[in-house]
Structures are given as C-alpha cells and as structure tokens.
Amino acid sequence: MMRLRPVPLSSPLRLFLLPFLAMLLAVFAAAPVKAQGQVDISPIVAKFANDSYSDTSDALVALSATGSPRAAAVVDALAAGNLVFDPATKAVYIRTPAGMADPATGAIVAGVPANLPAVRTNNRVRRTIEAAVGALSLLNPDPGRRMDAANAVFKSRDAAALATVESAIAKESLPAIKEALEQARAAILIGKADAPEAERRVAIQKIAARGDQESISLLRSLPADSPPALKSAAEAGIAKVEQNLKFWAVAQNVWYGLSLGSVLLLAAIGLAITFGVMGVINMAHGEMVMLGAYTTFVVQELIRQKAPYLFDWSLTIALPLAFLFTGLVGILIERTVIRFLYGRPLETLLATWGVSLILQQAVRSVFGPTNQEVGAPSWMSGAFQVGQMSITYNRLWIIVFALMVFFTLLLVLRRTPLGLYVRAVTQNRRMAAAMGIRTGRIDALTFGLGSGIAGIAGVALSQIDNVSPNLGQGYIIDSFMVVVFGGVGNLWGTLVGAFTLGVANKLLEPFAGAVLGKILLLVFIILFIQKRPRGLFALKGRAVES
C-alpha cells in the first residue's frame, strides 16, 4: 500500500502563498459580517411606489421592524412629504436639497426629474408614521433618543409598538432606559384586553411603583370590562400612589421652606448685626437689598453690551461690587443720619424709613418704576428630579450661597480683629470704650458690613424675584421677625430662625393659605416672645443682661 506524503514547499513559494491565503480568509470572513450587519430595505421601500394607503402602512410596519438607520430616514421623509416615486419606473426617492437620493443607500441619483409626485398619506398612514418613528427611535443607537421614545410610547400606549418595545427591552443595556421601556410595555398591557391576566396584573404593579400623577391617570383608565381581580389591583395601586404623592408633597413643601429660609437668612443676617450691635431699627435695610439687585442689573447690562462671553460670570462679578457699593451707602447713612440718633429708637425708625423712601424714589428716577430683567447664568438654569420632587438649580445655589455667607461672616466675627471689636461692643459698649475701642468707628464699619451683606443678598434675590424699587419692602418685616425670633445679635439664632420660619410658612400655606399662614406665624412669634423676650438664643454679656 502506497502512502502519500505531503510535498514540502520551498521557502520562496511559502512566502508567496501565505499572504495570498490570509487575504482570501479575511475576505470570506468579512463577507458574512457585512451581510449580517446591514439590512437591505430596498424591497420594502419599493412598496411605496404602489400608491396605495394599505401598502404604505404595511411598508411602514416592515421598516419599523428593521431598526435600520436608513429606515428612519425614509419614515422622516414620508412624514415631511419628501418621499417621492416615479410612476413609470416604480422607483422611490428621497427629495433632498442636493437632489434625489436613493432611500436604501442615501446616495444622490443623477438624472431624476424634480417634479415627481409624493407618496400620499391619510390619517391612518399618519398614525402608522408616528408609531414607526417611535419604534425606530426605540432601537436608535443614541441613548437620549431611546429614552424619549420610551416616554412617548408610555404616553401614547400604542398597542402596535408592543412587539418593538419587547424587542428593545431584550436589547437594552442601560438600567434607566430599560426601566422606562418596561413601564411603556406595562402602560400598553393595562389597556390591552386580549393580554394574559397575569401579565396585566404585573403591569399594574409596575405602573403603581412609578408613583406619579400619570400613574394614577393610567390606572384609572383600566377598561370597565376588566376582571374584578385587576380592578382590585388597580384600586390598591391608586391608593399606594396617592399615599406616595402625599409624602412627596410634604417633602416638596419642606424644600420650598428651606429655599424661603435661605432667602430670609440672606435678608436678615445683615440686620442681625446692625440691630444687635447698635440697637438700631433700620427700616432702610430692605433698600440695601434692592440696591444690590440693581447692581446686578447694571453689571449684566454692561456685560451684554461690552463682553457677552462673560455673562456666566456676571453674578461672580456683581457680588463684590454689590457688597462694596451697598456697604459704602450704609456707612454714609450711619455717618450722616443714624449716629446722631443713638438711644432714640423711635426717631431712628422714622429717620431710616425716610431714607428708605428717598432711596426708592432715587432708583425710580434713574431706572424707572417697572421691573428690570436680570438673567440667570447657564449653571443656575434648569431643574432635576428627586423622586417626585422638583429641585431648581437657582434655589439650590441660593441655599448654598446663603450658608457660605453665614459661615464666612461667622469666621470674620470670630477670627478677625474687627469681629473681636464688634463682639466687645455688642456685649458691653461702655466697657469696650473704656478699653480704648473706638465705638463710633466700629458702629460705622458694622453698619457698612450689615449693609454690604444685604447687598449681596440682593444679588441672590435678583435670580428668584422681580428687580424693582419695591423689592426690599417684601423682606423687611420678615427679616425683623427672624432676628427677634432667633435672638437679637446672635447669628446662630438667625440661622435657626430663618429656616424654622421658612419651613413653617410653607407647611402652613396648603392648609391656611399664604396670608393666614403669615398671620399665624406672627401670632406665634408674639406669644413666643412673651415667654422668651430674648429669642431662641440670647446673647451673654453684662450690658446685654442688664
């Protein structure tokens, strides 16, 4: 028996054949991948040339099942009236600014007449187009488009999209989008009478777990002929969602209260210093807030005219300018009016009230009586959701800013010579003067510091309130309430008082209304002061306690 032996290849022949064989393998290996990765939509697109509403709808359903990017372009062209066909050759094209394009490839086709008729649509076809757009978006490579499509299907509850939604769920890898797709599937199944009862019950539980107002509307839309078990499950889901919404409503009001508290803190913190150190009832404090807001307006107007690219930095630029401007105005008021009225609280109140009227009229004369537009930088725009609670970035930043101002002021009063002198004058003015502290100078600097802080409060308030000459009047009474409730001259008392009154105000509003809620708070503070005349946190010191 003869045995065949392999013929050895010479080295030159091996060097020639090996690269050739490798190229052949690469070509044959790549061919199936191309066939699998691309979907030829030409046979489906050809149906549009039949000029039949039924064939057009069938073609749309078939295109939506492919998930091809070219299919999305065809559907968009049909929706825009740019899908045309040649009655003679039965060829279909997409009309583009560059010319007629092949729907399957997107390539421009030369020599095609420009006056070809468009594929016709009716109401049924338009509904099919909407479903096809949603289905193709569910399979879109862009995660944002897939999320938008899932939300659109949830709202439309189109039963025709069920198969595509289930296919998208199987392919989806991102947890948030997969959850949105599952909720969309549940929304479809709830109203689908021929779906298995077990699946509809699971769908009801999925919608109830979503926990928003749309969930209640969806559960209430359960068909009247549904089995009793499903109706009971829907009623239980509605009760669960309503309980959940009550909790989030309280949480939302607490958030609004914290936001209001931060505004009150900014408005009252400067007043706590001047009232605590000098015992001056400054009715012009609100106008310092107003001047800070108008400083922001002027800065933004200059930036809009001279350097628009700096607009996102407008508040950062306005903060030190508002502090310096209102601080200097405060020192001027103290040196020219208030220093002659120490120890005469009624005269001081009347004099500062007159100053406030002068400042309001001055602003009206310069800027006019109408509201001025103050824009929000991009980093303070928008909102985000926490459960069923909406949190806006501007109020979040104001809370952060108020706390930063509070702790910075606390650091200044505790760690600087000016702070030491202010605390000494606050606790015992005569002893501080006997120790060589120039109390008059400290009074002027303290009043300027309090006015400057009111000015930067105006920068923050310009983002959430109307900038007008009457801006400060809405906060002066609340600021005095905060200072008296927390303890005159005590910063920690001002912090606690501001947030306590802010949260209490917002929690009372749903039950008593805005006006009655404020009246109830005022009555509470009056009764509280009867028991604790010095507020929550009383200052310690011989002059204070005497």
C-alpha positions as CSV (number, residue, x, y, z in Angstrom):
1,M,0.0,0.0,0.0
2,M,1.4,3.3,-1.1
3,R,1.4,6.1,1.5
4,L,1.1,9.7,0.2
5,R,3.4,12.2,1.7
6,P,3.0,16.0,1.8
7,V,5.1,17.8,-0.7
8,P,7.3,20.3,1.1
9,L,7.0,23.8,-0.1
10,S,10.1,25.8,-0.9
11,S,10.7,28.9,1.1
12,P,10.0,31.4,-1.8
13,L,6.7,29.6,-2.7
14,R,5.7,29.6,1.0
15,L,6.4,33.3,1.3
16,F,4.2,34.0,-1.8
17,L,1.2,31.7,-0.8
18,L,0.8,32.6,2.9
19,P,-0.1,36.3,2.4
20,F,-2.4,35.3,-0.5
21,L,-4.2,32.7,1.6
22,A,-4.5,35.2,4.5
23,M,-6.2,37.7,2.2
24,L,-8.7,35.2,1.0
25,L,-9.6,34.2,4.5
26,A,-10.1,37.8,5.5
27,V,-12.4,38.4,2.5
28,F,-14.5,35.4,3.2
29,A,-14.7,36.1,6.9
30,A,-15.8,39.7,6.4
31,A,-18.5,38.9,3.9
32,P,-21.0,37.3,6.3
33,V,-20.4,40.0,8.9
34,K,-21.4,42.6,6.3
35,A,-24.5,40.7,5.4
36,Q,-25.5,40.3,9.0
37,G,-24.7,43.9,9.9
38,Q,-26.7,45.6,7.1
39,V,-30.4,45.3,6.3
40,D,-31.4,45.8,2.7
41,I,-34.6,47.9,2.8
42,S,-35.0,48.2,-1.0
43,P,-37.8,45.5,-1.3
44,I,-39.7,47.2,1.5
45,V,-39.2,50.7,0.0
46,A,-40.5,49.5,-3.4
47,K,-44.0,49.1,-1.9
48,F,-44.3,52.9,-1.6
49,A,-44.4,53.1,-5.4
50,N,-47.7,51.2,-5.4
51,D,-49.5,54.5,-4.4
52,S,-51.8,52.5,-2.0
53,Y,-52.5,53.5,1.5
54,S,-52.6,49.9,2.6
55,D,-49.2,49.1,1.0
56,T,-47.8,52.3,2.5
57,S,-48.9,51.3,6.0
58,D,-47.5,47.7,5.5
59,A,-44.2,49.1,4.3
60,L,-44.0,51.4,7.4
61,V,-44.7,48.5,9.8
62,A,-42.0,46.4,8.0
63,L,-39.5,49.3,8.1
64,S,-40.0,49.9,11.8
65,A,-39.2,46.2,12.4
66,T,-35.8,46.5,10.7
67,G,-34.3,49.1,13.1
68,S,-32.2,50.4,10.3
69,P,-30.9,54.0,10.3
70,R,-31.9,54.3,6.6
71,A,-35.4,53.2,7.6
72,A,-35.6,56.1,10.0
73,A,-34.6,58.5,7.1
74,V,-37.3,57.0,4.9
75,V,-40.0,57.4,7.6
76,D,-38.9,61.0,8.3
77,A,-39.0,61.8,4.6
78,L,-42.5,60.4,4.3
79,A,-43.7,62.4,7.3
80,A,-42.2,65.6,5.7
81,G,-43.7,64.9,2.3
82,N,-40.3,64.4,0.7
83,L,-40.7,60.7,-0.2
84,V,-41.5,60.6,-3.9
85,F,-41.8,57.9,-6.6
86,D,-41.6,57.6,-10.4
87,P,-44.9,56.2,-11.8
88,A,-43.2,54.9,-14.9
89,T,-40.2,53.1,-13.4
90,K,-41.8,52.4,-9.9
91,A,-38.5,53.8,-8.3
92,V,-38.7,55.6,-5.0
93,Y,-36.5,58.5,-4.0
94,I,-36.0,61.0,-1.1
95,R,-36.1,64.6,-2.2
96,T,-33.2,66.5,-0.6
97,P,-31.6,70.0,-1.2
98,A,-28.8,68.2,-3.0
99,G,-31.1,66.3,-5.3
100,M,-32.9,62.9,-5.4
101,A,-31.4,60.3,-3.1
102,D,-31.6,56.6,-3.0
103,P,-33.6,55.6,0.1
104,A,-31.6,52.4,0.7
105,T,-28.2,54.0,0.5
106,G,-28.6,57.8,0.8
107,A,-26.6,58.3,-2.4
108,I,-27.6,61.1,-4.8
109,V,-29.1,59.7,-8.1
110,A,-28.4,61.8,-11.2
111,G,-30.9,62.4,-14.0
112,V,-34.1,62.0,-11.9
113,P,-36.9,64.5,-12.7
114,A,-37.5,67.1,-9.9
115,N,-41.3,67.1,-10.2
116,L,-42.1,63.5,-9.1
117,P,-45.3,63.0,-7.1
118,A,-45.0,62.5,-3.3
119,V,-46.2,59.3,-1.6
120,R,-49.7,60.1,-0.4
121,T,-50.8,59.8,3.3
122,N,-54.1,59.8,5.2
123,N,-55.0,59.8,8.9
124,R,-54.4,56.0,9.1
125,V,-51.0,56.3,7.5
126,R,-50.0,59.3,9.7
127,R,-50.8,57.3,12.8
128,T,-48.7,54.5,11.4
129,I,-45.9,57.0,10.8
130,E,-46.0,58.1,14.4
131,A,-45.8,54.5,15.6
132,A,-42.9,53.8,13.2
133,V,-41.0,56.9,14.4
134,G,-41.4,55.7,18.0
135,A,-40.5,52.1,17.1
136,L,-37.3,53.1,15.2
137,S,-36.3,55.5,18.0
138,L,-36.6,52.7,20.5
139,L,-33.8,51.0,18.6
140,N,-31.8,54.1,18.0
141,P,-28.1,54.0,18.9
142,D,-28.4,57.3,20.8
143,P,-29.5,56.7,24.5
144,G,-31.3,60.1,24.6
145,R,-33.4,59.2,21.6
146,R,-34.3,55.8,23.1
147,M,-35.3,57.4,26.4
148,D,-37.5,60.0,24.6
149,A,-39.1,57.2,22.5
150,A,-39.8,55.1,25.6
151,N,-41.5,58.1,27.3
152,A,-43.5,58.8,24.1
153,V,-44.7,55.2,23.9
154,F,-45.7,55.4,27.6
155,K,-47.9,58.4,26.9
156,S,-49.4,57.1,23.6
157,R,-49.9,53.5,24.8
158,D,-49.9,52.3,21.2
159,A,-50.5,48.6,21.1
160,A,-48.8,48.4,17.6
161,A,-45.5,49.2,19.3
162,L,-45.7,46.4,21.8
163,A,-43.5,43.9,19.8
164,T,-40.9,46.6,19.2
165,V,-40.9,47.6,22.9
166,E,-40.3,44.0,23.9
167,S,-37.5,43.7,21.4
168,A,-35.9,46.9,22.7
169,I,-36.2,45.6,26.3
170,A,-34.3,42.5,25.3
171,K,-31.5,44.5,23.7
172,E,-31.3,47.4,26.2
173,S,-28.2,47.5,28.5
174,L,-28.8,50.8,30.3
175,P,-30.9,50.3,33.5
176,A,-32.7,53.7,33.4
177,I,-33.8,53.2,29.8
178,K,-34.7,49.6,30.4
179,E,-36.9,50.7,33.3
180,A,-38.6,53.3,31.1
181,L,-39.2,50.6,28.4
182,E,-40.7,48.2,30.9
183,Q,-43.0,51.0,32.1
184,A,-44.0,51.7,28.5
185,R,-44.8,48.0,28.0
186,A,-46.8,48.0,31.2
187,A,-48.8,51.0,30.0
188,I,-49.7,49.2,26.8
189,L,-50.7,45.9,28.6
190,I,-53.0,47.6,31.0
191,G,-55.4,48.6,28.3
192,K,-54.9,45.5,26.1
193,A,-58.0,43.4,26.7
194,D,-56.5,40.3,25.0
195,A,-53.3,40.2,27.0
196,P,-53.0,37.5,29.7
197,E,-54.4,38.5,33.1
198,A,-51.2,37.6,34.9
199,E,-49.2,40.0,32.7
200,R,-51.7,42.8,33.2
201,R,-51.6,42.3,36.9
202,V,-47.8,42.6,36.8
203,A,-48.2,45.7,34.6
204,I,-50.5,47.3,37.2
205,Q,-47.8,46.7,39.9
206,K,-45.1,48.2,37.6
207,I,-47.2,51.4,37.0
208,A,-48.1,51.7,40.6
209,A,-44.4,51.5,41.5
210,R,-43.8,54.5,39.2
211,G,-45.7,56.6,41.8
212,D,-46.6,59.8,39.9
213,Q,-49.7,61.6,38.8
214,E,-49.6,59.9,35.3
215,S,-49.7,56.5,37.1
216,I,-53.0,57.4,38.7
217,S,-54.5,58.5,35.4
218,L,-53.2,55.3,33.7
219,L,-54.6,53.0,36.4
220,R,-58.0,54.8,36.3
221,S,-58.1,54.2,32.6
222,L,-58.4,50.4,33.1
223,P,-61.3,49.2,30.8
224,A,-64.6,48.8,32.6
225,D,-64.9,45.1,31.4
226,S,-61.7,44.1,33.1
227,P,-61.7,41.2,35.6
228,P,-62.5,42.0,39.2
229,A,-59.1,40.9,40.3
230,L,-57.5,43.5,38.0
231,K,-59.8,46.3,39.2
232,S,-58.9,45.5,42.8
233,A,-55.2,45.6,42.0
234,A,-55.7,48.9,40.2
235,E,-57.6,50.4,43.2
236,A,-54.8,49.2,45.5
237,G,-52.2,50.7,43.2
238,I,-54.0,54.1,43.1
239,A,-54.2,54.2,46.9
240,K,-50.5,53.4,47.1
241,V,-49.6,56.1,44.6
242,E,-51.8,58.7,46.3
243,Q,-50.0,57.9,49.6
244,N,-46.7,58.3,47.9
245,L,-47.7,61.6,46.4
246,K,-48.7,62.9,49.8
247,F,-45.3,62.2,51.2
248,W,-43.5,63.8,48.2
249,A,-45.9,66.9,48.5
250,V,-44.7,67.3,52.1
251,A,-41.1,66.9,51.0
252,Q,-41.6,69.5,48.2
253,N,-43.1,72.0,50.7
254,V,-40.1,71.4,53.1
255,W,-37.8,72.1,50.1
256,Y,-39.7,75.3,49.4
257,G,-39.4,76.2,53.1
258,L,-35.7,75.7,53.0
259,S,-35.5,77.8,49.9
260,L,-37.6,80.6,51.6
261,G,-35.5,80.2,54.7
262,S,-32.2,80.8,52.8
263,V,-33.8,84.0,51.3
264,L,-34.8,85.1,54.8
265,L,-31.3,84.3,56.1
266,L,-29.7,86.4,53.5
267,A,-32.1,89.3,54.1
268,A,-31.9,89.1,57.9
269,I,-28.2,88.3,58.6
270,G,-27.0,91.8,58.0
271,L,-29.9,93.2,60.0
272,A,-29.0,90.9,62.9
273,I,-25.6,92.5,63.1
274,T,-26.7,96.2,63.0
275,F,-29.7,95.6,65.2
276,G,-27.6,93.5,67.6
277,V,-24.6,95.8,67.8
278,M,-26.2,99.2,67.7
279,G,-29.8,98.5,68.6
280,V,-30.9,100.5,65.5
281,I,-34.2,99.6,63.9
282,N,-33.1,100.1,60.3
283,M,-36.1,100.4,58.1
284,A,-33.9,101.1,55.1
285,H,-32.3,97.6,55.3
286,G,-34.6,96.4,52.5
287,E,-33.4,99.1,50.3
288,M,-29.9,97.8,50.7
289,V,-31.1,94.5,49.3
290,M,-32.8,96.4,46.4
291,L,-29.5,98.3,45.6
292,G,-27.6,95.0,45.5
293,A,-30.2,93.7,43.0
294,Y,-29.9,96.8,40.8
295,T,-26.1,96.5,40.9
296,T,-26.5,93.0,39.4
297,F,-28.8,94.5,36.7
298,V,-26.2,97.2,35.8
299,V,-23.3,94.6,35.7
300,Q,-25.3,92.4,33.4
301,E,-26.3,95.2,31.1
302,L,-22.6,96.3,30.8
303,I,-21.6,92.7,30.1
304,R,-24.3,92.3,27.4
305,Q,-23.1,95.4,25.7
306,K,-19.3,95.1,26.1
307,A,-18.4,91.4,26.7
308,P,-21.3,88.9,26.2
309,Y,-19.0,86.0,26.6
310,L,-18.6,86.9,30.3
311,F,-22.3,86.6,31.0
312,D,-21.9,83.3,33.0
313,W,-19.6,85.2,35.3
314,S,-21.9,88.2,35.8
315,L,-23.0,87.2,39.3
316,T,-19.5,86.5,40.4
317,I,-18.5,90.0,39.2
318,A,-21.6,91.6,40.8
319,L,-21.1,90.1,44.2
320,P,-18.0,92.2,45.3
321,L,-19.4,95.3,43.6
322,A,-22.7,95.0,45.3
323,F,-21.0,94.4,48.7
324,L,-18.8,97.5,48.3
325,F,-21.5,99.8,46.9
326,T,-24.2,99.0,49.5
327,G,-21.5,98.9,52.2
328,L,-20.4,102.5,51.3
329,V,-24.1,103.6,51.2
330,G,-24.6,102.1,54.6
331,I,-21.6,103.9,56.1
332,L,-22.8,107.1,54.6
333,I,-26.2,106.7,56.2
334,E,-24.7,105.9,59.6
335,R,-22.3,108.9,59.5
336,T,-24.9,111.4,58.3
337,V,-28.1,110.3,60.0
338,I,-28.0,107.4,62.5
339,R,-25.1,108.5,64.6
340,F,-27.0,111.5,65.8
341,L,-30.0,109.3,66.9
342,Y,-28.4,106.6,69.1
343,G,-30.5,105.8,72.1
344,R,-33.6,107.2,70.5
345,P,-35.2,104.2,68.8
346,L,-38.4,105.8,67.6
347,E,-36.6,108.7,65.9
348,T,-34.2,106.2,64.3
349,L,-37.1,104.1,63.0
350,L,-38.7,107.2,61.4
351,A,-35.4,108.5,60.0
352,T,-34.4,105.2,58.4
353,W,-38.0,104.9,57.0
354,G,-37.5,108.3,55.4
355,V,-34.1,107.2,54.0
356,S,-35.8,104.2,52.5
357,L,-38.4,106.3,50.7
358,I,-35.6,108.6,49.4
359,L,-33.6,105.5,48.0
360,Q,-36.7,104.1,46.4
361,Q,-37.5,107.3,44.6
362,A,-33.9,107.7,43.5
363,V,-34.0,104.3,41.9
364,R,-37.3,105.1,40.2
365,S,-35.9,108.3,38.8
366,V,-32.8,106.5,37.4
367,F,-34.2,103.2,36.3
368,G,-37.9,103.7,36.1
369,P,-40.7,102.1,38.1
370,T,-41.0,98.9,36.1
371,N,-39.3,95.6,36.7
372,Q,-35.9,95.1,35.3
373,E,-34.7,91.9,33.6
374,V,-31.9,90.1,35.3
375,G,-30.8,86.9,33.6
376,A,-29.7,83.6,35.1
377,P,-26.3,82.1,34.1
378,S,-26.3,78.7,32.5
379,W,-25.2,77.0,35.6
380,M,-28.2,78.3,37.6
381,S,-30.8,77.3,34.9
382,G,-32.8,74.2,34.8
383,A,-34.0,71.7,37.4
384,F,-33.7,68.0,38.3
385,Q,-36.0,65.4,39.9
386,V,-35.5,63.7,43.3
387,G,-38.3,61.1,43.4
388,Q,-41.5,63.2,42.7
389,M,-39.8,66.4,43.9
390,S,-38.5,69.1,41.5
391,I,-35.4,71.0,42.6
392,T,-34.4,74.0,40.6
393,Y,-30.7,74.9,40.3
394,N,-31.1,78.6,41.1
395,R,-32.8,77.9,44.5
396,L,-30.2,75.2,45.3
397,W,-27.4,77.6,44.6
398,I,-29.0,80.3,46.7
399,I,-29.2,77.9,49.7
400,V,-25.5,77.0,49.2
401,F,-24.7,80.7,48.9
402,A,-26.6,81.7,52.0
403,L,-24.8,79.1,54.1
404,M,-21.4,80.2,52.6
405,V,-22.2,83.9,53.5
406,F,-23.3,82.8,57.0
407,F,-20.2,80.8,57.8
408,T,-17.9,83.4,56.2
409,L,-19.5,86.1,58.4
410,L,-19.1,83.8,61.4
411,L,-15.4,83.4,60.6
412,V,-15.0,87.1,60.3
413,L,-16.6,87.8,63.7
414,R,-14.7,85.0,65.5
415,R,-11.2,85.2,63.9
416,T,-10.6,88.8,62.9
417,P,-9.8,92.0,65.0
418,L,-12.9,93.6,63.6
419,G,-15.0,90.7,64.8
420,L,-13.5,90.9,68.2
421,Y,-14.3,94.6,68.5
422,V,-17.8,94.1,67.2
423,R,-18.5,91.3,69.8
424,A,-17.0,93.5,72.5
425,V,-19.2,96.5,71.6
426,T,-22.2,94.2,71.3
427,Q,-21.7,92.7,74.8
428,N,-20.7,95.8,76.7
429,R,-20.4,99.1,74.8
430,R,-19.2,101.2,77.8
431,M,-16.5,98.7,78.8
432,A,-15.3,98.4,75.2
433,A,-15.0,102.2,75.0
434,A,-13.1,102.2,78.4
435,M,-10.7,99.6,76.9
436,G,-9.8,102.0,74.0
437,I,-12.1,100.7,71.3
438,R,-13.4,103.5,69.1
439,T,-17.1,102.5,69.3
440,G,-18.2,105.1,66.8
441,R,-15.8,103.7,64.2
442,I,-17.0,100.2,65.0
443,D,-20.6,101.3,64.6
444,A,-19.9,102.8,61.1
445,L,-18.0,99.6,60.0
446,T,-20.6,97.3,61.4
447,F,-23.4,99.2,59.7
448,G,-21.4,99.1,56.5
449,L,-20.8,95.3,56.9
450,G,-24.5,94.7,57.5
451,S,-25.5,96.8,54.5
452,G,-22.9,95.1,52.3
453,I,-24.3,91.7,53.3
454,A,-27.8,93.0,52.4
455,G,-26.4,94.0,49.0
456,I,-25.1,90.5,48.2
457,A,-28.4,89.2,49.4
458,G,-29.9,91.4,46.6
459,V,-27.6,89.7,44.1
460,A,-29.1,86.3,45.0
461,L,-32.7,87.6,45.2
462,S,-32.4,89.0,41.7
463,Q,-32.5,85.4,40.4
464,I,-35.8,84.5,42.0
465,D,-37.7,87.8,42.4
466,N,-38.7,90.8,40.4
467,V,-36.0,93.6,40.4
468,S,-38.0,96.7,41.1
469,P,-37.8,99.7,43.5
470,N,-40.2,97.8,45.9
471,L,-38.0,94.7,46.1
472,G,-36.8,95.3,49.7
473,Q,-40.2,96.0,51.1
474,G,-41.3,92.4,50.8
475,Y,-38.5,91.2,53.1
476,I,-38.0,93.9,55.8
477,I,-40.9,92.7,58.1
478,D,-39.9,89.0,57.7
479,S,-36.3,89.9,58.4
480,F,-37.2,91.6,61.8
481,M,-39.3,88.5,62.6
482,V,-36.4,86.3,62.0
483,V,-34.0,88.4,64.1
484,V,-36.4,88.7,67.0
485,F,-37.3,85.1,67.0
486,G,-33.7,83.8,66.7
487,G,-32.2,86.2,69.3
488,V,-31.1,89.8,68.7
489,G,-27.4,89.9,67.6
490,N,-27.0,86.1,67.6
491,L,-26.0,84.6,64.2
492,W,-26.9,81.0,65.0
493,G,-30.3,82.2,66.2
494,T,-30.8,84.0,62.9
495,L,-29.9,80.8,61.0
496,V,-32.3,78.6,63.0
497,G,-35.0,81.3,63.0
498,A,-34.8,81.8,59.2
499,F,-35.1,78.1,58.3
500,T,-37.7,77.4,61.0
501,L,-40.0,80.2,59.9
502,G,-39.4,79.4,56.2
503,V,-40.4,75.7,56.6
504,A,-43.3,76.5,58.9
505,N,-44.6,79.1,56.5
506,K,-44.6,76.7,53.5
507,L,-46.1,73.8,55.6
508,L,-49.0,76.1,56.7
509,E,-49.8,77.5,53.3
510,P,-51.6,74.4,51.9
511,F,-54.0,74.4,54.9
512,A,-54.3,78.1,55.8
513,G,-53.3,80.0,52.7
514,A,-50.4,82.4,52.3
515,V,-51.9,85.3,54.1
516,L,-53.4,83.5,57.0
517,G,-50.3,81.4,57.4
518,K,-48.2,84.5,57.9
519,I,-50.7,85.9,60.4
520,L,-50.5,82.6,62.4
521,L,-46.7,82.8,62.4
522,L,-46.8,86.4,63.6
523,V,-49.2,85.4,66.4
524,F,-46.9,82.5,67.3
525,I,-43.8,84.8,67.5
526,I,-45.7,87.3,69.7
527,L,-46.7,84.6,72.1
528,F,-43.1,83.1,72.0
529,I,-41.6,86.5,72.8
530,Q,-43.9,86.8,75.8
531,K,-42.2,83.7,77.2
532,R,-38.6,84.3,75.8
533,P,-38.1,88.0,75.3
534,R,-34.5,87.5,74.1
535,G,-35.4,84.9,71.5
536,L,-34.2,81.4,70.9
537,F,-30.5,82.1,71.6
538,A,-29.9,85.1,73.9
539,L,-26.6,86.9,73.9
540,K,-24.4,86.8,77.0
541,G,-22.8,89.9,78.4
542,R,-23.2,92.4,81.3
543,A,-24.7,95.1,79.2
544,V,-27.0,92.7,77.4
545,E,-28.2,91.1,80.6
546,S,-28.7,94.4,82.5
